[in-house]
Amino acid sequence: MLFFKALLFGGVEEIGWRYFFQPTLEERIPYFSATLITFLAWSSWHLLYFYIDGSLAVIQLFPFLVGLLINCFILSALYHKTQNLWLCVITHACINSLSQILVNEEVWLSIVSKILIISLAIWIARKKYVTVKEEMSKFISKQSVAIWYALTALLATFLVGQVILFFFPDRSSLGASLLFILMNLIPMIVAAVFSLVLREVNSLGEFFKKVFLQKESSLSWILAFFIPVIYYGISILLMNVRFTGNSLLAFFLYFPWTLLYGGLEEVGWRWFLQDHLSFSKHFIPKMMVLSIVWFLWHIPIYQLPWITAGSSNYLIFYLMILGNTFLFGALKEYSKGAVPCILAHMLIDSLAVLMLVQSSLPQIILLVISKS
């Protein structure tokens, strides 16, 4: 919900500042000067807004202006290099939403979140784009598909979540259960719709064949079973696991349900979105972007009152998402369809019935480093 508020009340500012105001200045003055003038106008606009809103007295002015200056250069560099307004909008919304999520956390956590987004933006801004017009058009088109897919999946999940909270706040009916399953299926459903609209497949039958009936290599199956071993094995070595005491039967009974409650989302994230993140051929930047989208998608789900699987600490929760993004992303590089990733996801979720990874920050950081 924070992300969509940030998108609506912050991200759309980019239409005025980066799309119109600064490019108009750059027609007459150099980029650096245009950015400074944009910063002055942008900060004046914010201060006037805070004054009207009545929140000016509680704003820490100097840190805010320093952050605004940094963001001004980052966002302008993004648009200057890519000419893609959506990158600016998404980056702006991510900075705002993560800052609000960590508002009650320690200061250094807020700094880490901003550095994460800003570093990603710098990398994108410094990337050298092809100059051939046809290749650039193809690049922008494919990149736009990834952006629109992510926004559609996030918005659809948020809306279904709000319907559940409004009509079924205590999950007391079949309707709540069905809508909750729908939330988990949205990444796959949106991937199917986009694949059909883009004519990447000619029918739903072909879509399901590409997703579920590909002939996979032996290596992909080995990795699918090895990934849960890495996830829980390292956590056990770091003494960051609590055993639940449930029998092995509980694992086998829960395993089929994880297909609906987690496994099938891999069709959207790994099979579709990972393939369409075409801004880089390098693995690490793609995984960083995918981890942010995946993290934001989980927030409406973990706002449901009966969900207890997510960590209450958003930094720890994101780090766990980040580690799994690298694991599943690496597996997808060796897979044609989505089934190996689905299997690995289901095994990790099902084994949580027997042992739970704890929310200890040092051990979680070590776990993420080892998985990456």
N, C-alpha and C positions, 0 to 999 in steps of 0.2 A: 504494500500500500504506500509506503514511503517513497518507493521508486516512482510510482505513477504520479504522486503529488509533485515530486521533484521534476518529473518529465513535463508536467503541465505548467507548474509555476516557476520553473527555472530553465529547463531545457529549451522551451520555445523562445526564450529571450534571444537565443542565438540567431533567430531569423532577423532580428533588428540589428544586433551588434556585429556579428561575424558575416552575415550574408549581405547586409546593406551598408551599415555605417562605416566600418573599417575599409572595405573595398572601395567605397567612394572616396575616402581620404587618401588611399594608396594611389589613386589616379593622379594625385597632385603632389604628394609628399612621400618620402621613403617609408619602408615597412616599419622600421624601429620607431620613428616619430609618430606614425599613424597608430601604432600599438599603444604608445604612451598617452596620446590624446584620447584614444578609446578608453583606456584605463581611467583617466580623469572623468570622462563623461559617465562611464559605467559606475564608478564609485559614487559620484554625485547623485546619480539616479537611485542607487541603493540607499544612501543616507537619507535622501528625501522620502523614500518609501518607508524606511524605519521610523522616521520622524512622524509621518502620517499614521503609521501602524501603532505608534506609542512604545516601540521596543528599542528605541535609540539609546535609552539610558542603561540598558542591560547589555549592550553590545560591547565587547572588548575591541576597541577601535583599531589599535595598531596591528594585532594579529590578523584581524579581519581584512584590513587593507593590504597587508603583505600577502596573504593568501589570494586576495582578489587580483593583485598585480601578477603573481605567478600564474594563476589561472588564465589571465588575460593573454599572456604570452603563449601559454600552451595551446589554448583554444584557437588563437589567431594563427599559430604555426600549423595546427591541424588543418584549418580551412585553407590557409595559404598554399600548403603542399598538396593537399588531396582534392580541393574544390568539392568536398563532400560534406554538406551541412549536417547530415545524419550523424557522422562521427562526432561533431561538436555537440550536438544535442544529447547523444547518449553519454559522452564523457562528462558533460555538465551535470546531467541527471544523476550519474553514478557518484560524482563527488559530493553533491548535495545530500543524496540519500544515505550514503555511508557516514557522512559527517553527523547526520541526525541520529543514525542508529547508535553511534558511539558517543553521543553527547554526554552521557552519564558515566562513561568509562574513564580510565586514566588518560591523561593528555597524550602520552606516547602512543596509545592505541589509535587515537585520532590521527596523529602524525603518520603512523604506519599506513593507515588506510589511504590517506591523501598521496603519500609517496607511491603507493601501489598504482593508483590511477594515473598520476602524473608521469610516472616512469613509462607506463604503457603508452601514454599519449606522445611522449618524447620519441619513443621508438618508432611509432607510426609516422610522426612528422618528419623524421630523419630518413625514412625509407625512400629510396630512389624508385620512382614510378616509370613505367615504360613510356616512351614518347610516341610510339606508333598509334595513330588514332583508333584503328580497329581494335588493337589489343587493349587499349585503355577503356574503350566502350564496353568490351567484354568483361574486363576486370570490374568496372563500376557496377555493371549489371549484376554480376554474380555476388559481389559484395552487398549490394542492396537487397538481394534475396535473403542473405543471412540476417541482415538488420531487420527486415520486415518479418521474417520468420520468428526471430527472438521476441520482437515486440508483440506479435500476435499471440504467441504462446503465453507470454507473461500476462498480457491483458486478459486473455480468456481464463487463465487459471485464477487470476485475481477476482474476476466477476463471479465465477462459480463459487469461489470461497466466500464471497460476500452473500451470495444467495443462501449458502449453508448456514452462515452465522445468523442471518436474519430469520430464516424459516425453521431451521433445525439446530439450535444452539447446543443442545445436549445429546445429539445423535440418537434420538429416541425412536427413529422410524426407519423404514426401508429406504425412503427417499434420501435421507442423509447419507446412507451407505452407498447408494447408487451414484449420488453426486460426488462423493469422495473418490470413488473409483474413476469417475469421469475426470476429476482433477488430475489424477495420475496418468490417464490415457491421453490428455490433451497434447503433449509433445508428439506422440505418434499420429494422432488425428490431424494435427496441423501439418505434419510432414507429409501425410498422404494427400491432403488438399493441395499443398504447394507443388508436390510432384506432379499431380494431375494438371493443375493450372499451367505450370511451366512446360508441360508436355515431356517431362523426363520419363514418364510412364504413360501408357495409353489406356490403362484400366486399373481398377483396384486389384484384379487378379495378378497383373504384372507387378504392381507395387509389392504385394505380399510375397510374390516369388522372389523378387530382388532382395527383400528384407529377410525372409525366413528360409528360403530354399537354395541358397548358394552353397556350392561345394567348398568347404573351408579346408585349409591346410591343417596338417597334424599339429604344427606349431601353435596355431590359434587356439586349438582345443587344450593343449598343454598349458598355455598361458591362462586360459579361462579358469582352470582349476588351481593354478599356481598363485594367481592374484590374491584370492582369499587367504592363502597360506602366508603370503607376504604381509597382508594387512593385519591379520591377527597374530601371526608369529612374532613380528617386530614389536607389536603392542605387548605381548606376553613377556618378551625379553626386556622391555622397558618397564615392566611391572605396572602397566597402565590398563589392566583388564580386571574386571570383576566377574567371577563366574556366578551364574544365576542359580545353579542347582537343579535346573530342569533336566529331564531325561532326553536321550537321543530321539525318542519318539516325538517329542515336541518339535524338534527340528524338521522331521519328515512331514509332520502334519502342517507346519507353517509354510514349508517350502513352496507348495503350489500357489498359495495366496500371494507370494512375493512377485509372481508374474504380473498380477494386476496392480500391486502396491509399490512397484519400483522397476521391475525388469523391463516392461514394455516402453518405459520412458527413454530407454537407450536408443530406440528407433529414431526418436527426434534429435537427441543430443549428439550421439556418436555417428549414426548412419547418415543423418541429413545435415545437421548444422555443422559438424566438424568438417564435412566435405565441402561445404559452401563458404567456410571462412577462408577466403582466397586472398586476404591482404598480405599474407606472408607464406613462404614455403617452409619457414622454420617452425619446428614443432612447439617450442616453448611459448612464443607469443600467442599462438592459436589456443593453446591450453589455458593461458591466463585469461583470455577473453571468454572462452567457454566456461571457465570456472565462475566468473562473475555472473554470467547469464544464469547458470545452473543454481548458484547461490540465491539470486534474486527470485528465481522461480519457486524455491522451497519456502520462502518467507510466508506467503499466504497459506500454505499447507500447515506450517507450524504455528500459525495463529489460531488454528482450530483448538478449542479447549481440551479435547480428548487426546490430542497428539502429545506424547511425552518423549518421543525419540530424539528430538532435536535439542542441542545444547542451548541453555539460556544465555550463554556468552556468545555473541555473534562473531567475535574474532576466532574463537576456537571452532565454532561451527563452520566458518568459511575455510579455515585451514584444513579441516577434515574433507570438505568439498574439494578443495584444491588438490589434495593428495590423491583422492579417488579420480579426479579429472585426468591426472597424468597416467594413472594406472589403466583406466578404461580407454583413454585416448591412445595409449601405446598399443593396447590390444586391438583397437580398431585399425591401426596402421597395418596389421597383419591379417585382417579379416576382410572379406568381401561383403558379407551381410551383417546383420545385427545380432545373430544368435549367440556367438561367443561372449559378446559384451553383456547381453541379457543374462546369460548363465552366470557370469562372474558377479554381476550385480545381485542376482537372486541368492547366490551362495553367501555373499557378505551380509545381506539383510537377514537371511534365515539363521545364520550362525549367531546373530545377536540374541536369539532365544536362549543360547547356551552361555554366551559370554559378551559382556558389554565393554566397549572401549571407554575409558573414563575421560573426564574433561580436565586433564592436567596439562596446562599450557606448555611447560618445557618438554614433556614427553610427546605431546601432539606435534610440536615443531620438529623434533627429531624424527618422528614418524613420517611427516610430510617430506623432509629432506631425503630420507632413505627411499621413499617411494618415487621421488622425482628424479 
